[in-house]
Amino acid sequence: MPTEARLSTLETRHAALERRITDEGQRPAPDTGELHRLKLEKLRLKEEMERLRHRPH
Protein backbone atom coordinates (compact mmCIF):
# COMPACT_ATOMS: atom_id res chain seq x y z
CA MET A 1 0.00 0.00 0.00
CA PRO A 2 1.47 3.39 -0.92
CA THR A 3 2.48 5.60 2.00
CA GLU A 4 -0.22 8.23 1.43
CA ALA A 5 -2.98 5.62 1.30
CA ARG A 6 -1.64 3.96 4.46
CA LEU A 7 -1.51 7.33 6.23
CA SER A 8 -5.08 8.07 5.22
CA THR A 9 -6.25 4.73 6.59
CA LEU A 10 -4.39 5.28 9.86
CA GLU A 11 -5.79 8.81 10.22
CA THR A 12 -9.32 7.49 9.75
CA ARG A 13 -8.79 4.79 12.38
CA HIS A 14 -7.17 7.33 14.73
CA ALA A 15 -10.19 9.67 14.44
CA ALA A 16 -12.59 6.77 15.07
CA LEU A 17 -10.68 5.83 18.21
CA GLU A 18 -10.84 9.45 19.39
CA ARG A 19 -14.64 9.36 19.03
CA ARG A 20 -14.85 6.04 20.91
CA ILE A 21 -12.66 7.41 23.71
CA THR A 22 -14.85 10.50 24.00
CA ASP A 23 -18.03 8.43 24.00
CA GLU A 24 -16.71 6.03 26.63
CA GLY A 25 -15.47 8.88 28.83
CA GLN A 26 -18.88 10.53 28.81
CA ARG A 27 -20.73 7.45 30.02
CA PRO A 28 -22.01 7.56 33.61
CA ALA A 29 -19.63 4.75 34.57
CA PRO A 30 -16.80 4.60 32.01
CA ASP A 31 -14.98 1.31 31.61
CA THR A 32 -11.45 2.35 32.61
CA GLY A 33 -9.95 -0.83 31.18
CA GLU A 34 -11.54 -0.16 27.81
CA LEU A 35 -10.47 3.50 27.92
CA HIS A 36 -6.91 2.42 28.60
CA ARG A 37 -6.96 -0.08 25.73
CA LEU A 38 -8.41 2.49 23.31
CA LYS A 39 -5.84 5.11 24.31
CA LEU A 40 -2.97 2.67 23.83
CA GLU A 41 -4.25 1.74 20.38
CA LYS A 42 -4.63 5.43 19.48
CA LEU A 43 -1.05 6.08 20.61
CA ARG A 44 0.21 3.11 18.58
CA LEU A 45 -1.50 4.48 15.47
CA LYS A 46 -0.08 7.96 16.09
CA GLU A 47 3.44 6.54 16.40
CA GLU A 48 3.02 4.58 13.18
CA MET A 49 1.77 7.69 11.36
CA GLU A 50 4.79 9.65 12.58
CA ARG A 51 7.17 6.93 11.38
CA LEU A 52 5.57 6.98 7.94
CA ARG A 53 5.68 10.78 7.73
CA HIS A 54 9.36 10.96 8.64
CA ARG A 55 10.60 7.97 6.72
CA PRO A 56 12.97 8.76 3.86
CA HIS A 57 11.33 8.43 0.44
C-alpha positions in Angstrom: 0.0 0.0 0.0 1.5 3.4 -0.9 2.5 5.6 2.0 -0.2 8.2 1.4 -3.0 5.6 1.3 -1.6 4.0 4.5 -1.5 7.3 6.2 -5.1 8.1 5.2 -6.3 4.7 6.6 -4.4 5.3 9.9 -5.8 8.8 10.2 -9.3 7.5 9.8 -8.8 4.8 12.4 -7.2 7.3 14.7 -10.2 9.7 14.4 -12.6 6.8 15.1 -10.7 5.8 18.2 -10.8 9.4 19.4 -14.6 9.4 19.0 -14.9 6.0 20.9 -12.7 7.4 23.7 -14.9 10.5 24.0 -18.0 8.4 24.0 -16.7 6.0 26.6 -15.5 8.9 28.8 -18.9 10.5 28.8 -20.7 7.4 30.0 -22.0 7.6 33.6 -19.6 4.7 34.6 -16.8 4.6 32.0 -15.0 1.3 31.6 -11.5 2.3 32.6 -10.0 -0.8 31.2 -11.5 -0.2 27.8 -10.5 3.5 27.9 -6.9 2.4 28.6 -7.0 -0.1 25.7 -8.4 2.5 23.3 -5.8 5.1 24.3 -3.0 2.7 23.8 -4.3 1.7 20.4 -4.6 5.4 19.5 -1.0 6.1 20.6 0.2 3.1 18.6 -1.5 4.5 15.5 -0.1 8.0 16.1 3.4 6.5 16.4 3.0 4.6 13.2 1.8 7.7 11.4 4.8 9.7 12.6 7.2 6.9 11.4 5.6 7.0 7.9 5.7 10.8 7.7 9.4 11.0 8.6 10.6 8.0 6.7 13.0 8.8 3.9 11.3 8.4 0.4 
